[in-house]
Amino acid sequence: MTRIDRKLEQKANSILVKNDMLTVPVDLITIANNHDIEVYHDRLPKGISGSIKYNGEKFQIVIDETESLVKQRFTLAHELAHYFLEGDKLLRNQEVHFDRHDKNSGEEDIDYLAGALLMDRDMVTKLYQVCPSVTKLAKTFNVSHSAMTMRLIRLGLM
Ligand SMILES: [Zn+2]
């Protein structure tokens, strides 16, 4: 695990602790509400999975409702990660940040934090020891099979 990864793990864990959200599956809408962020599910332009912007008053996240539920959930975690890592920047420029299906490059940290918010390191590690099934874990955490696989690899469990 790199130094940046460790920092992101700590960041995710402190967000979960502060929001009293060390639960499985994590309730991202409550975390958004706690931070006064509005979340909408809507149809977005083709190729766009989600967006976040500060409208002068509030942060607003929009998730493409046509995608699978686990993908929508990951997109919400990704947009929240933008808020937690780059909220100041979004607040200053007040531009809409769009996330495409094929991923914006240079957002590895954002995706890392998103994964860590959805799949807390300690809880994944504990549950994987009890039941080393990616399919079951993905279901428990309400994430896609590929997101769970990636997380297990990142944590050195697989
Ligand atoms: Zn993004």
Residues whose N, C-alpha, C, O or C-beta is under 5 A from the ligand:
A	BS01	ZN	D99 E107
